[in-house]
C-alpha cells in the first residue's frame, strides 16, 4: 500500500543524495583541472573557479560549446 511506497521513496531519496554529492564533487574536481589548464588561454571563461564551473555546465549541456572550443584551442 501507500506506506510501502513512501518507505521506498524515502530510501531512494537518501541514495540519490549520495549520488548528487558524488556528482558535485566530480564537477568541482573537473572545474579545478580545467581552470589549471585553460586559465591562460581564456581567462574570461576559466579565470575563476565559479566561471569555470559555469563554462563546464555550458559544455555539458552543449550550449554554444563551439565558441568555447574556438577561443580555448589556441593555447
ZARO-774858 format. One record per residue: residue in one letter; x, y, z of N, C-alpha, C in turn. Coordinates in steps of 0.1 Angstrom, whole numbers, padded with zeros to 4 digits, always signed. Example, Ala and Ser with C-alpha at 12.3 -4.5 7.8 and 13.67 -1.06 7.14 Angstrom:
# residues 2
A+0132-0057+0078+0123-0045+0078+0132-0033+0078
S+0128-0022+0071+0137-0011+0071+0129+0000+0079
# end
This chain:
# residues 75
X+0008-0012+0000+0000+0000+0000+0008+0013+0000
X+0002+0023+0003+0009+0036+0003+0021+0037+0013
X+0020+0030+0024+0031+0030+0034+0044+0024+0028
X+0042+0014+0021+0054+0007+0014+0060+0016+0004
X+0051+0023-0004+0056+0032-0014+0064+0043-0008
X+0059+0049+0003+0065+0060+0009+0079+0056+0015
X+0080+0044+0020+0093+0039+0026+0103+0037+0014
X+0098+0032+0003+0108+0030-0008+0112+0044-0014
X+0103+0054-0014+0107+0067-0019+0117+0073-0009
X+0114+0072+0004+0124+0077+0014+0138+0071+0013
X+0138+0058+0011+0151+0052+0009+0158+0056-0003
X+0151+0057-0014+0157+0061-0027+0162+0076-0026
X+0155+0085-0019+0160+0098-0017+0173+0099-0010
X+0175+0091+0000+0188+0090+0007+0199+0087-0003
X+0197+0077-0011+0207+0072-0020+0209+0083-0031
X+0199+0089-0036+0200+0100-0046+0208+0111-0040
X+0207+0114-0028+0215+0125-0021+0230+0122-0022
X+0233+0109-0019+0247+0105-0020+0252+0106-0034
X+0244+0102-0044+0248+0102-0058+0250+0117-0062
X+0241+0126-0058+0242+0140-0062+0255+0146-0056
X+0258+0142-0044+0270+0147-0037+0283+0143-0044
X+0283+0130-0048+0294+0125-0056+0295+0132-0070
X+0284+0134-0076+0284+0141-0089+0289+0156-0087
X+0285+0162-0076+0290+0176-0074+0305+0176-0071
X+0310+0166-0064+0325+0166-0061+0332+0164-0074
X+0327+0155-0083+0334+0153-0096+0333+0166-0104
X+0322+0173-0104+0321+0185-0111+0331+0196-0107
X+0333+0197-0094+0342+0207-0088+0356+0202-0092
X+0359+0189-0091+0373+0184-0095+0376+0187-0109
X+0366+0185-0118+0369+0188-0132+0370+0203-0135
X+0363+0211-0127+0364+0226-0128+0378+0230-0124
X+0383+0224-0114+0397+0228-0109+0407+0224-0120
X+0406+0213-0125+0415+0208-0136+0414+0217-0148
X+0402+0220-0153+0400+0228-0164+0406+0242-0162
X+0404+0247-0150+0409+0261-0147+0424+0261-0147
X+0431+0251-0142+0445+0250-0143+0450+0249-0157
X+0443+0242-0166+0448+0240-0179+0444+0252-0189
X+0433+0259-0187+0429+0268-0197+0428+0283-0192
X+0433+0286-0180+0431+0299-0174+0439+0309-0182
X+0450+0305-0188+0458+0315-0196+0453+0317-0210
X+0447+0307-0216+0442+0309-0230+0429+0315-0230
X+0420+0314-0220+0407+0320-0220+0404+0325-0206
X+0410+0336-0201+0407+0340-0187+0393+0344-0184
X+0385+0348-0195+0372+0352-0193+0363+0340-0188
X+0365+0329-0194+0357+0317-0190+0363+0308-0180
X+0377+0308-0179+0384+0300-0169+0392+0307-0159
X+0389+0320-0157+0397+0328-0148+0395+0325-0133
X+0382+0321-0130+0379+0318-0116+0372+0304-0116
X+0372+0299-0104+0365+0285-0103+0350+0286-0106
X+0344+0297-0102+0330+0298-0104+0327+0300-0119
X+0335+0308-0126+0333+0309-0141+0336+0296-0148
X+0346+0289-0143+0349+0276-0149+0338+0266-0147
X+0332+0266-0135+0320+0257-0133+0309+0261-0142
X+0307+0274-0144+0296+0278-0154+0299+0274-0168
X+0312+0275-0172+0316+0270-0185+0315+0255-0186
X+0318+0248-0176+0317+0234-0176+0302+0229-0178
X+0293+0236-0171+0279+0233-0172+0275+0236-0187
X+0280+0247-0192+0277+0250-0206+0282+0239-0216
X+0294+0234-0213+0299+0223-0221+0291+0210-0220
X+0287+0207-0208+0279+0195-0205+0266+0195-0211
X+0260+0207-0212+0246+0208-0218+0247+0211-0233
X+0259+0212-0239+0262+0215-0253+0256+0228-0257
X+0255+0238-0248+0250+0251-0251+0261+0260-0256
X+0262+0262-0269+0272+0271-0275+0286+0266-0272
X+0288+0253-0272+0302+0248-0268+0312+0251-0279
X+0308+0254-0291+0317+0256-0302+0325+0269-0300
X+0319+0279-0294+0326+0291-0291+0337+0289-0280
X+0334+0281-0270+0344+0278-0260+0355+0270-0267
X+0352+0261-0276+0363+0254-0283+0372+0263-0291
X+0366+0272-0299+0374+0281-0307+0382+0290-0299
X+0378+0296-0288+0386+0305-0281+0396+0299-0272
X+0394+0286-0268+0403+0279-0259+0414+0270-0266
X+0412+0268-0279+0421+0258-0285+0434+0264-0289
X+0435+0277-0289+0448+0284-0294+0458+0285-0283
X+0458+0276-0273+0467+0277-0261+0480+0272-0265
# end
